[in-house]
Amino acid sequence: QASRLCIRGLSRNSPSQRGCVEAMAAAIWDKLRTNAEALKGTHLRELLKDDARNDAMFVEAEGVVMDYCREKVTTESMQLLQELASAMDVEGKKKAMFSGTKINETENRAVLHVALRAAKDQAISVDGKNVVPDVHAVLDAMKAFSDKVRSGSFVGHTGKALTNVVCIGIGGSYLGVEFVFEALKTHPEAAAAAKGRSLRFLANVDPIDVRRALDGLDAETTLVVVISKTFTTAETMLNARTVKQWLVKELGSEAAISKHVVACSTALEKTKAFGIDDANVFGFWDWVGGRFSVWSAVGVLPLALQYGFDIVRQFLDGAQAMDRHFLTAPSAQNMPTLMALLTVWNATLLGYEGYAVLPYCQALVRFVAHIQQLDMESNGKRVQMDGTTCPTSTGALYFGEPGTNGQHSFYQLMHQGRTIPADFIGFKESQNPISVQGESVSNHDELMSNFFAQPDALALGKTAEEVKAEGVPDNLVQHKVFTGDRPSLSLLLPVCNPHYLGALLAMYEHRTAVQGWIWGINSFDQWGVELGKVLGVKVRKYLSEARAGAGDLSGFQRPTQKLMHTMLSCPLGAPGGGRARITKLKAREIFDSRGNPTVEVDLCTELGLFRAAVPSGASTGIYEALELRDNDKGRLLGKGVLKAVANVNDLIAPKLLGMDVTQQSAVDKLMVEMLDGSKNEWGWSKAKLGANAILAVSMAVCRAGAAASQMPLYQYIAKLSGKPMDKFVMPVPSFNVINGGSHAGNRLACQEFMVLPTGAKSFKNAMEIGAEVYHTLKGVIKKKYGQDACNVGDEGG
């Protein structure tokens, strides 16, 4: 009564009212702590003897049954929790959320994932505008597009039907969608609708995830869905560019992108620049939080492409049914509210830090991963909405695994180690019922036997007297005692179908929101994610520079410096392991078969020594004819070789030590653009260090890279240049028959005259043909132009 008098006639946001609410809530928290302390001496065995209590804790709505009598609460505890919910204005905040009020105060946004599953005739307004028509316009567009793709009227670049979909997104743009996708794979109606189709996810920026997502796919039949509201999410966009490169390479044209990539985004300029048709960009709104976005284009589009829009509509309708229950049911019968109150009780008042979600249904294999993000990203907060430190603990550590797998994994800890509250989730019927002749129960009943047994085992335990009565030896009695008194609640749904999956997920979403309202925190922002992202940008910049031979470590903690240095001393994905790093690089002057000087480089990795010599023509470099060597007036070779050798040893080698030989482009870019940096009208001129210096090192790196990659050199070169590696029959020798011009000491007009015997039947035969052509041409040239025209050229033939 005092509480009601306190709030009467005052704005809830006024300073006086806020102080009154805080005092009222603090008083209820104190009562709850007293109640929790008193209950510590009462075992669940005793509480479960009270049938009236147990009956009061059995709730049923929308086809879902919730039994929470195995939670360590009394009816008095629940009454106090209801009073706390009233003091924290849970009902008012709930109505504010459903009405479009900007309850996400730190980002000044509404929280309206409920609008995404609202009926067409509902009205939910943000800033005075009803958003429901916009929601249904996007739903209609996705239905039309998914129908066209599934029917084969929208086809790929080569005219083939698009039967494989790869979704690129991370966090909320991935976890919820994957959960629903997996949950429906074995639902009969959904499985029939998906026949002949596949849906894959690319979330992690780890290149291994790219391999897993694309493995075995045919680009001609693959449609890519890029999910990024701003089209700037670092991991998602790198993965998107990686897959775009794959599509262009496989399909042979940038024009293919508009037929093979669509987007869920609001950044039309960026999607257009990427090559995506505006008609194939499906939007969503800033009032849709990532972890609540499976109901938007983020989830609806890929799921509709896989299972058809009718299945997705059932999923949305199930969530809408739970929304109605949450909005209208009294708090004592309101499932999401009760679940939230019990979580607050367990986490804050009983001090249990862990929470297990245990679905006894293999179809929910990815449900817990989604709930981890949903709850831990929402409620892992240290301050309340007004910025003051939260006076209570918040959130919990979520984990879980479908039963009965989990029973053979972590249930040992739950039974005889830490006390971990749990949600048991089961279904009356299986998606895939099986009965084996001669077995006493069906496979599903065997599963559900465990679903019913485990909560009782956790609650009741097993006493020493019960163990002794079974004849257990004295030395093993304590090992087989189960203390029990471990809380849980049970959810029982009719069947794992689209409708009840929607209801189940919506229930957990509302549970998460109510927890946040009771703790006074904002469950709809995620500032804790930001700091790591900011630091990640700094690290990314350093790694980019370090791989190119530069980079400043001084801005990082010394332990971090040590870790990064250790990583950079190992290769990026080379089969040679740490053996792909350059450990030594040394250049010297050598002489070719005609006595002309040139540059030779020795490059060492732990795999061995790799040597490369530059053709002597390249060795003259920009210094050609500037300074005659050894006073030999017959040579037109200058000081380029000795200068190149010095440049390799003094300037290039110190920067390349530790670099990965499989990163050819990074090494070349470092030498040409950063260490040399000179340009002329044709581009990078390599005038500072000399083409001979750079070319010798690049050739040695290429040989070492091929060895580290365990590939033949010719095949490795094809890989570096983006050529198909599976179409080589053999390497083809090339013969530089004549290298003409003044620098070669002859008066021929041609600069190069090459022979490539590509039609040879074998490598040996190619060599024979090339040699025969070479000697024949040499004879012709000698006869016509004289001996001085027969200089074979700087490459030595």
C-alpha positions in Angstrom: 0.0 0.0 0.0 2.9 2.4 0.9 4.4 1.6 -2.5 1.2 2.5 -4.3 0.9 5.7 -2.4 4.5 6.6 -3.2 4.0 6.5 -6.9 0.5 8.0 -7.1 0.4 11.3 -8.9 4.1 11.5 -9.7 5.8 11.0 -13.0 7.9 7.9 -12.9 10.8 9.7 -14.4 10.8 12.6 -12.0 13.7 12.8 -9.5 11.4 12.4 -6.6 9.7 9.4 -8.1 13.0 7.8 -9.1 14.2 8.1 -5.6 11.0 6.6 -4.2 11.1 3.7 -6.7 14.8 3.0 -5.8 13.9 2.9 -2.1 10.9 0.7 -2.7 13.0 -1.7 -4.8 15.8 -1.7 -2.3 13.4 -2.7 0.4 12.0 -5.6 -1.7 15.6 -6.8 -2.6 16.3 -6.9 1.2 13.2 -9.0 1.8 14.2 -11.3 -1.0 17.8 -11.7 0.4 16.3 -12.6 3.8 14.0 -15.1 2.1 16.8 -16.7 0.1 19.0 -17.0 3.2 16.2 -18.7 5.1 15.7 -21.2 2.2 19.3 -22.3 2.2 18.5 -24.7 5.1 15.5 -26.2 3.3 16.2 -29.0 0.8 14.2 -29.3 -2.5 13.1 -32.7 -1.2 11.1 -30.9 1.5 9.7 -28.3 -0.9 8.5 -30.9 -3.4 6.4 -32.6 -0.7 4.0 -29.6 -0.8 1.4 -30.5 -3.5 -0.3 -27.1 -3.3 3.0 -25.4 -4.0 3.8 -27.7 -6.8 0.4 -27.2 -8.5 0.8 -23.4 -8.3 4.1 -23.7 -10.2 2.6 -25.6 -13.1 1.7 -23.1 -15.9 0.2 -23.8 -19.3 -0.4 -21.4 -22.2 -0.3 -21.4 -26.0 0.3 -25.2 -26.0 3.4 -24.9 -23.9 3.7 -26.3 -20.4 6.1 -24.8 -17.8 6.8 -26.6 -14.5 9.1 -24.7 -12.1 8.3 -26.6 -8.9 12.0 -27.9 -8.9 13.2 -24.3 -8.5 14.3 -23.5 -5.0 11.5 -21.0 -4.3 8.4 -20.9 -2.1 5.1 -19.2 -2.9 6.4 -16.4 -0.6 9.5 -16.1 -2.7 7.5 -15.8 -5.9 5.2 -13.2 -4.3 8.2 -11.1 -3.4 9.6 -11.5 -7.0 6.3 -10.3 -8.4 6.5 -7.2 -6.1 10.0 -6.5 -7.4 8.7 -6.7 -10.9 6.0 -4.2 -10.0 8.4 -1.9 -8.3 10.7 -2.0 -11.4 7.6 -1.3 -13.6 8.0 -4.3 -15.8 4.4 -4.0 -17.0 5.0 -0.3 -18.0 8.3 -1.1 -19.8 6.7 -4.0 -21.6 3.9 -1.8 -22.9 6.4 0.9 -23.8 8.4 -1.7 -25.9 5.3 -2.9 -27.7 4.2 0.7 -28.4 7.4 1.8 -30.1 8.8 4.0 -27.3 12.5 4.4 -27.4 13.4 2.3 -24.4 16.9 1.8 -25.7 18.0 5.1 -24.1 21.7 4.8 -24.7 21.2 4.6 -28.4 17.9 6.5 -28.6 16.2 3.7 -30.3 12.9 1.8 -30.1 13.1 -2.0 -29.5 10.6 -3.5 -31.9 11.5 -7.0 -32.9 7.9 -7.7 -32.0 6.8 -5.6 -35.0 8.6 -8.0 -37.3 6.0 -10.7 -36.6 3.0 -8.4 -36.1 -0.2 -9.0 -38.1 -0.9 -6.7 -41.0 -3.8 -4.9 -39.2 -1.7 -4.1 -36.1 -0.4 -0.5 -35.6 3.0 0.0 -33.9 4.4 3.5 -34.3 7.9 4.9 -34.1 8.2 8.7 -34.2 4.6 8.9 -35.2 4.8 6.5 -38.1 3.2 3.0 -38.2 6.0 0.7 -39.1 3.9 -2.5 -39.6 3.2 -1.7 -43.3 6.9 -1.3 -44.0 7.6 -4.6 -42.3 5.0 -6.4 -44.5 6.3 -4.7 -47.6 9.7 -6.2 -47.0 8.1 -9.6 -46.2 6.2 -9.5 -49.4 9.3 -8.6 -51.4 11.2 -11.5 -49.8 8.4 -13.9 -50.5 8.3 -12.8 -54.2 12.1 -13.1 -54.5 12.4 -16.4 -52.7 9.5 -17.9 -54.8 11.3 -16.8 -58.0 14.6 -18.4 -56.9 12.9 -21.6 -55.8 10.8 -21.9 -58.9 13.8 -21.3 -61.2 12.5 -18.1 -62.7 15.4 -16.2 -61.2 18.6 -17.9 -62.4 22.3 -17.4 -62.2 24.8 -15.8 -64.7 25.0 -18.9 -66.8 21.2 -19.6 -66.8 21.3 -22.4 -64.1 18.9 -22.5 -61.2 20.3 -21.3 -57.9 20.0 -24.2 -55.5 22.8 -23.4 -53.0 22.7 -20.4 -50.7 25.6 -19.1 -48.7 24.7 -16.6 -45.9 27.5 -14.2 -44.9 27.0 -12.6 -41.5 28.2 -12.8 -37.9 26.7 -12.7 -34.4 23.0 -11.9 -34.6 23.2 -12.1 -38.4 24.1 -15.7 -38.1 23.3 -17.5 -34.8 19.6 -17.2 -34.8 19.2 -18.1 -38.5 21.5 -21.1 -38.1 19.5 -22.3 -35.0 16.2 -22.2 -37.0 17.7 -23.8 -40.1 19.1 -26.7 -38.1 15.9 -27.1 -36.1 13.8 -27.4 -39.3 16.1 -29.7 -41.3 14.3 -32.8 -40.0 10.8 -31.4 -39.8 8.9 -33.4 -42.4 7.2 -30.5 -44.2 10.3 -28.3 -44.1 12.6 -31.1 -45.2 10.3 -31.8 -48.2 10.3 -28.1 -49.1 14.1 -28.0 -49.0 14.7 -31.1 -51.1 17.5 -30.5 -53.6 18.6 -27.3 -51.9 21.4 -26.4 -49.4 22.0 -23.5 -47.0 25.4 -22.8 -45.6 26.8 -20.1 -43.3 30.0 -18.1 -43.4 30.4 -16.2 -40.2 34.0 -16.5 -38.8 36.6 -14.3 -40.5 38.9 -17.4 -40.2 39.8 -18.5 -43.8 39.0 -22.0 -42.7 35.4 -21.0 -42.5 35.5 -19.8 -46.1 36.9 -23.2 -47.1 34.1 -25.0 -45.2 31.4 -22.8 -46.6 32.4 -23.1 -50.2 33.7 -26.6 -50.3 32.1 -28.6 -53.0 29.8 -25.8 -54.2 29.3 -24.9 -57.9 29.5 -21.1 -58.4 26.9 -21.4 -61.2 24.3 -22.6 -58.8 25.3 -20.6 -55.8 23.4 -17.5 -54.4 25.2 -15.5 -51.7 23.3 -13.4 -49.1 25.4 -10.7 -47.5 24.0 -9.6 -44.2 25.2 -6.3 -42.8 23.0 -3.3 -42.0 25.6 -0.7 -42.8 27.7 -2.9 -45.2 30.8 -2.1 -43.1 31.0 -5.0 -40.6 34.7 -5.8 -40.8 34.5 -9.7 -40.7 31.4 -9.9 -42.9 32.7 -7.6 -45.6 36.1 -9.3 -45.8 34.3 -12.6 -46.2 32.0 -11.0 -48.8 34.9 -9.8 -50.8 36.5 -13.2 -50.5 33.4 -15.0 -51.9 33.0 -12.3 -54.6 36.5 -13.0 -55.8 35.6 -16.7 -55.9 32.5 -16.0 -57.9 34.2 -13.8 -60.4 37.1 -16.3 -60.9 34.7 -19.2 -61.3 32.2 -17.4 -63.5 34.6 -15.3 -65.4 32.9 -11.9 -65.1 32.1 -9.1 -62.6 28.7 -9.0 -64.3 27.9 -12.3 -62.5 27.7 -10.6 -59.1 24.2 -9.1 -59.7 22.9 -12.5 -60.4 24.6 -14.3 -57.6 24.7 -11.9 -54.6 21.9 -10.3 -52.7 22.0 -8.3 -49.5 20.1 -7.6 -46.3 21.2 -4.1 -45.7 20.1 -0.4 -45.6 23.3 0.9 -47.3 22.1 1.0 -50.9 25.1 3.0 -52.2 27.6 0.5 -50.8 25.6 -2.5 -52.0 25.4 -1.0 -55.5 29.2 -0.4 -55.5 29.6 -4.1 -54.6 27.7 -5.0 -57.7 24.3 -5.9 -56.1 21.1 -5.0 -57.9 19.0 -2.5 -55.8 16.0 -4.8 -56.4 17.7 -7.5 -54.5 18.6 -5.6 -51.3 16.2 -6.2 -48.5 16.1 -3.7 -45.6 15.6 -3.7 -41.9 15.6 -1.0 -39.3 17.7 0.5 -36.5 15.0 -0.6 -34.0 16.0 -4.3 -34.8 18.9 -5.4 -32.6 21.2 -8.0 -34.1 20.4 -10.7 -31.6 16.7 -10.1 -32.1 16.9 -10.0 -35.9 16.1 -13.5 -37.0 12.5 -12.3 -37.7 13.7 -9.7 -40.1 15.3 -10.0 -43.6 18.4 -11.4 -41.7 16.5 -14.6 -41.0 13.4 -14.6 -43.2 15.3 -14.4 -46.5 17.7 -17.3 -46.1 15.1 -19.4 -44.4 12.5 -18.7 -47.1 15.0 -19.5 -49.8 15.7 -22.9 -48.1 12.2 -23.9 -46.8 9.8 -21.7 -48.6 7.9 -18.7 -47.3 5.0 -20.6 -45.9 7.2 -22.4 -43.4 8.7 -19.0 -42.3 5.2 -17.6 -41.9 4.4 -20.4 -39.4 7.6 -19.5 -37.5 6.6 -15.8 -37.3 3.0 -16.7 -36.3 4.3 -18.9 -33.4 6.3 -15.9 -32.1 3.3 -13.6 -32.5 1.3 -16.0 -30.3 3.9 -15.8 -27.6 4.0 -12.0 -27.9 0.2 -11.9 -27.2 0.7 -14.2 -24.2 3.5 -12.1 -22.9 1.6 -8.8 -23.4 -1.7 -9.9 -21.9 -1.2 -12.8 -19.3 -1.0 -11.8 -15.6 2.5 -12.0 -14.3 1.8 -15.0 -12.1 0.9 -17.0 -15.2 3.2 -15.2 -17.7 5.8 -17.7 -18.8 8.6 -15.3 -20.0 8.1 -13.2 -16.9 8.3 -16.2 -14.6 11.4 -17.5 -16.3 13.0 -14.1 -15.9 12.1 -13.8 -12.2 13.5 -17.2 -11.5 16.7 -16.4 -13.4 17.2 -13.2 -11.3 16.5 -15.3 -8.2 19.1 -17.9 -9.1 21.8 -15.5 -10.4 21.5 -12.6 -8.0 19.9 -13.9 -4.8 21.2 -17.5 -4.7 24.5 -16.5 -6.4 24.6 -19.2 -9.1 26.8 -17.9 -11.9 26.2 -20.6 -14.4 23.0 -21.5 -16.3 22.4 -24.7 -18.4 19.9 -24.8 -21.3 19.3 -28.5 -22.0 17.0 -29.2 -25.0 16.1 -32.9 -25.3 15.8 -32.6 -29.0 18.7 -32.9 -31.4 17.0 -30.5 -33.8 17.8 -27.7 -31.2 21.6 -28.4 -31.6 22.3 -24.7 -32.2 19.7 -23.2 -29.9 22.0 -22.8 -26.9 24.6 -20.9 -29.0 21.9 -18.4 -29.9 20.7 -18.1 -26.3 24.3 -17.5 -25.2 24.4 -14.4 -27.4 20.8 -13.4 -26.7 21.2 -13.4 -22.9 24.9 -12.8 -22.3 25.2 -9.9 -24.8 22.0 -8.4 -23.6 22.5 -8.7 -19.8 26.2 -8.8 -19.3 26.2 -5.2 -18.0 27.8 -3.4 -15.0 25.8 -0.2 -15.0 22.1 0.7 -14.9 20.3 2.7 -17.6 21.2 6.0 -15.8 25.0 5.1 -15.8 25.2 4.3 -12.1 26.8 1.0 -11.0 24.3 -1.8 -10.8 23.9 -2.7 -7.1 23.4 -6.4 -7.9 25.1 -8.9 -10.1 23.6 -9.4 -13.6 23.6 -12.0 -16.2 24.8 -15.6 -16.1 27.2 -17.9 -18.0 25.1 -19.9 -20.4 26.0 -23.3 -21.9 24.3 -26.5 -22.9 24.0 -29.4 -25.3 21.1 -31.5 -26.5 20.2 -34.5 -24.3 21.3 -37.1 -23.9 24.7 -36.0 -25.3 25.2 -33.6 -22.4 24.6 -36.3 -19.8 27.8 -37.9 -21.0 29.7 -34.6 -21.0 29.0 -32.0 -18.2 26.2 -33.5 -16.1 28.8 -34.9 -13.8 29.6 -31.4 -12.7 25.9 -30.5 -12.4 25.2 -33.6 -10.2 28.2 -33.7 -7.9 30.2 -30.5 -8.5 28.8 -26.9 -8.8 25.1 -26.1 -8.5 24.0 -24.9 -11.9 20.3 -24.0 -12.5 18.9 -25.5 -15.7 16.1 -25.3 -18.2 15.0 -28.7 -19.5 13.2 -28.4 -22.9 11.3 -31.4 -24.3 8.6 -32.2 -26.9 5.7 -34.5 -26.6 6.2 -35.8 -30.1 9.3 -36.3 -32.2 9.9 -34.8 -35.7 11.1 -38.3 -36.7 9.3 -41.0 -34.7 10.9 -44.4 -34.7 9.9 -47.6 -33.0 12.1 -50.7 -33.2 10.4 -54.1 -33.1 11.1 -55.9 -29.8 12.0 -52.7 -27.9 9.8 -51.8 -24.9 9.7 -48.1 -25.8 10.1 -45.9 -28.9 13.3 -44.0 -29.5 11.6 -40.8 -28.5 10.2 -42.2 -25.3 13.7 -43.4 -24.4 14.9 -39.8 -24.9 12.0 -38.4 -22.8 12.7 -40.9 -20.1 15.9 -39.0 -19.5 14.1 -35.7 -19.8 11.8 -36.5 -16.9 14.5 -38.3 -14.8 17.3 -35.8 -14.8 15.4 -32.9 -13.1 14.3 -35.2 -10.3 17.8 -36.6 -9.9 19.2 -33.1 -9.6 16.5 -32.0 -7.2 16.3 -35.0 -4.9 19.8 -36.5 -5.1 20.7 -39.7 -3.3 21.5 -40.0 0.4 24.2 -42.1 2.0 21.5 -44.3 3.5 20.0 -45.0 0.1 23.4 -45.8 -1.3 24.1 -48.2 1.6 20.8 -49.9 1.2 21.9 -50.9 -2.3 24.8 -52.8 -0.9 27.5 -50.4 -2.0 30.8 -51.0 -0.2 31.6 -48.5 2.5 34.6 -47.1 0.7 32.5 -46.2 -2.3 29.4 -44.8 -0.4 30.4 -41.2 -0.5 31.5 -41.4 -4.1 27.9 -42.4 -5.0 26.1 -39.8 -2.8 24.3 -37.1 -4.7 23.5 -34.1 -2.5 20.6 -33.0 -4.8 19.0 -29.6 -4.0 19.9 -28.4 -7.6 17.2 -26.2 -9.2 15.7 -26.5 -12.6 12.5 -25.8 -14.6 11.0 -27.9 -17.4 9.4 -26.7 -20.6 7.3 -29.2 -22.6 6.0 -28.3 -26.1 3.8 -30.3 -28.4 6.3 -30.8 -31.3 9.4 -29.2 -32.8 7.7 -27.5 -35.7 8.0 -23.9 -37.1 5.2 -22.6 -35.0 6.5 -23.8 -31.6 10.1 -22.9 -32.5 8.8 -19.3 -33.0 7.0 -19.4 -29.7 10.0 -20.9 -27.9 12.5 -18.3 -29.2 10.1 -15.4 -28.5 9.7 -16.7 -25.0 13.4 -16.5 -24.4 13.6 -13.1 -26.0 11.0 -11.7 -23.6 12.6 -13.5 -20.6 15.9 -11.7 -21.5 14.1 -8.3 -21.6 12.3 -8.8 -18.3 15.6 -9.7 -16.5 17.1 -6.5 -17.8 14.2 -4.4 -16.6 14.4 -5.9 -13.1 18.1 -5.3 -12.9 17.6 -1.7 -14.2 20.0 -2.2 -17.1 19.7 -1.7 -20.8 19.4 -5.1 -22.4 19.4 -3.7 -26.0 22.8 -2.2 -26.4 26.2 -3.9 -26.4 29.0 -1.5 -25.6 31.1 -4.3 -24.3 31.6 -5.5 -27.9 33.0 -2.2 -29.0 36.3 -2.0 -27.1 37.7 -5.2 -28.6 36.7 -4.0 -32.1 38.6 -0.7 -31.6 41.7 -2.4 -30.4 41.3 -4.9 -33.2 41.6 -2.1 -35.8 44.9 -1.0 -34.2 46.2 -4.6 -34.3 45.1 -5.1 -37.9 47.0 -2.0 -39.0 50.1 -3.2 -37.3 49.9 -6.7 -38.8 49.4 -5.2 -42.3 52.5 -3.1 -41.8 54.5 -5.8 -40.2 53.8 -8.3 -43.0 55.2 -5.6 -45.3 58.4 -5.2 -43.3 57.4 -2.2 -41.2 55.1 -1.7 -38.2 55.5 -0.1 -34.8 54.9 -2.4 -31.8 55.6 0.3 -29.2 51.9 1.0 -28.7 51.1 -2.4 -27.4 51.7 -4.1 -24.0 54.9 -6.0 -23.8 53.2 -9.4 -23.4 51.1 -8.6 -26.5 54.2 -7.5 -28.4 55.7 -10.9 -27.5 52.7 -12.8 -28.7 52.4 -11.0 -32.0 56.1 -11.3 -32.6 55.8 -15.1 -32.0 52.9 -15.3 -34.5 54.8 -13.3 -37.1 57.7 -15.7 -36.8 55.4 -18.5 -38.1 53.8 -18.7 -41.5 50.3 -18.0 -42.6 48.9 -21.4 -43.5 52.0 -22.8 -45.2 52.3 -26.6 -45.1 55.9 -26.0 -44.2 54.9 -24.6 -40.8 57.5 -22.3 -39.3 59.8 -23.4 -42.0 58.3 -20.9 -44.5 59.9 -17.9 -42.9 63.0 -16.2 -44.4 65.9 -16.8 -42.1 68.7 -15.6 -44.4 69.1 -13.6 -47.6 72.4 -12.9 -49.3 73.2 -11.6 -52.8 76.5 -12.0 -54.8 77.9 -11.2 -58.3 78.2 -14.2 -60.6 79.0 -14.5 -64.3 76.8 -16.2 -67.0 78.0 -18.5 -69.8 79.3 -15.6 -71.8 81.2 -14.0 -69.0 78.7 -11.3 -68.3 78.1 -10.4 -64.6 74.7 -10.8 -63.0 73.0 -11.0 -59.6 72.5 -14.3 -57.7 70.6 -14.6 -54.5 70.6 -17.2 -51.8 67.5 -17.3 -49.7 67.2 -19.6 -46.7 64.2 -21.0 -44.8 64.2 -23.9 -42.4 63.2 -26.0 -45.4 66.5 -25.3 -47.1 68.4 -23.1 -49.5 66.8 -21.5 -52.6 68.9 -19.9 -55.2 67.9 -17.6 -58.1 70.0 -15.8 -60.7 68.8 -12.9 -62.8 69.3 -12.9 -66.6 72.3 -10.7 -67.3 70.3 -8.4 -69.4 68.2 -7.4 -66.5 71.3 -7.1 -64.4 72.5 -4.0 -66.3 69.5 -2.2 -65.0 69.4 1.6 -65.2 73.1 1.7 -64.9 73.7 0.2 -68.3 76.6 1.8 -70.2 77.0 4.4 -67.6 80.2 3.0 -66.3 82.4 0.5 -68.1 83.6 -2.4 -66.0 87.2 -3.4 -65.7 88.1 -1.0 -68.5 86.8 -3.5 -70.9 85.6 -1.3 -73.8 84.0 -4.3 -75.5 81.3 -4.6 -72.9 78.2 -2.4 -72.6 77.6 -3.5 -69.0 77.7 -1.0 -66.2 77.9 -0.9 -62.4 74.3 -2.2 -62.0 75.3 -5.6 -60.7 77.5 -4.5 -57.8 75.0 -1.9 -56.9 72.2 -4.4 -57.0 74.1 -6.8 -54.8 74.7 -4.1 -52.2 71.0 -3.1 -52.3 69.9 -6.6 -51.7 72.3 -7.1 -48.8 72.0 -3.7 -47.2 68.4 -2.6 -47.9 66.2 -5.5 -48.9 67.4 -8.4 -46.7 67.0 -6.7 -43.3 63.3 -6.0 -44.1 62.5 -9.4 -45.5 63.9 -11.5 -42.6 61.0 -13.3 -40.9 58.6 -12.8 -43.7 56.5 -15.7 -45.1 57.7 -16.9 -48.5 54.1 -18.0 -49.4 53.0 -14.4 -49.3 54.6 -13.5 -52.6 52.5 -10.4 -53.3 53.3 -8.9 -49.9 57.0 -9.4 -50.4 57.0 -8.0 -53.9 54.8 -5.0 -52.8 57.3 -4.3 -50.0 60.3 -4.2 -52.3 58.7 -2.4 -55.3 56.4 0.1 -53.5 57.8 0.7 -50.1 61.6 0.1 -50.2 62.0 1.3 -53.8 59.0 3.5 -54.5 60.2 5.0 -57.7 57.9 5.6 -60.7 58.0 6.6 -64.3 55.4 7.0 -67.0 54.7 3.2 -67.2 54.3 2.7 -63.4 56.7 1.4 -60.8 60.2 1.8 -62.3 62.3 0.1 -59.7 64.9 2.7 -60.4 66.1 3.1 -56.9 67.1 -0.4 -56.0 67.3 -1.8 -59.5 65.1 -4.3 -61.3 67.9 -6.8 -61.1 68.0 -6.7 -57.3 64.2 -6.9 -56.9 63.8 -9.6 -59.6 66.5 -11.9 -58.1 64.9 -11.8 -54.6 61.4 -12.3 -56.0 62.5 -15.3 -58.0 64.1 -16.9 -54.9 61.0 -16.2 -52.8 58.8 -17.8 -55.5 60.9 -21.0 -55.4 60.9 -21.1 -51.6 57.1 -20.5 -51.6 56.5 -23.4 -54.0 58.6 -25.7 -51.7 56.7 -24.5 -48.6 53.4 -25.1 -50.3 54.5 -28.5 -51.5 53.7 -27.7 -55.1 55.7 -27.9 -58.4 57.1 -24.5 -59.3 55.1 -24.2 -62.5 51.8 -25.0 -60.6 52.7 -22.6 -57.8 53.2 -19.8 -60.3 49.8 -20.6 -61.8 48.3 -20.3 -58.4 49.9 -17.0 -57.7 48.7 -15.6 -61.0 45.1 -16.9 -60.4 45.3 -19.4 -63.2 43.6 -22.8 -63.0 46.0 -25.3 -61.5 44.2 -28.4 -62.6 44.6 -27.9 -66.4 48.4 -28.2 -66.6 49.6 -31.4 -68.4 53.3 -30.4 -68.1 55.5 -27.4 -67.8 56.5 -26.0 -71.2 60.1 -24.9 -71.7 60.6 -21.6 -73.5 63.7 -20.8 -75.6 64.8 -17.2 -75.9 66.4 -17.8 -79.2 67.5 -14.2 -80.0 67.6 -11.2 -77.7 68.1 -8.4 -80.2 69.2 -4.8 -80.0 72.3 -2.9 -79.1 72.4 -4.2 -75.6 72.8 -7.7 -77.0 75.5 -6.6 -79.3 73.6 -7.2 -82.6 71.7 -5.2 -85.1 68.5 -7.2 -85.2 65.3 -5.2 -84.9 63.5 -7.6 -82.5 63.9 -7.3 -78.8 62.9 -10.9 -78.0 62.4 -13.9 -80.2 60.9 -16.8 -78.2 60.2 -20.4 -79.0 57.5 -22.2 -76.9 57.0 -25.8 -78.2 53.5 -26.2 -76.7 52.5 -29.0 -79.0 55.2 -31.4 -77.8 54.2 -34.8 -76.6 56.6 -34.8 -73.7 59.0 -32.5 -71.8 61.9 -34.2 -73.5 60.3 -33.9 -76.9 59.7 -30.1 -76.2 63.4 -29.7 -75.4 64.4 -31.5 -78.6 62.1 -29.3 -80.7 63.3 -26.1 -79.0 66.9 -27.0 -79.5 66.4 -27.9 -83.2 64.6 -24.6 -83.9 67.2 -22.6 -82.0 70.2 -24.0 -83.9 68.4 -23.8 -87.2 67.6 -20.1 -86.6 71.1 -19.4 -85.4 72.5 -20.8 -88.6 70.1 -18.8 -90.8 70.9 -15.6 -88.9 74.7 -16.2 -89.1 74.5 -16.8 -92.9 72.5 -13.7 -93.5 73.9 -11.2 -91.0 77.3 -12.5 -89.9 78.7 -13.9 -86.7 78.0 -10.8 -84.6 74.3 -11.2 -85.2 74.4 -14.6 -83.5 74.8 -13.4 -79.9 72.3 -15.5 -78.1 71.2 -12.7 -75.9 71.4 -11.9 -72.2 69.3 -14.8 -71.1 71.9 -17.3 -72.4 69.4 -19.2 -74.5 
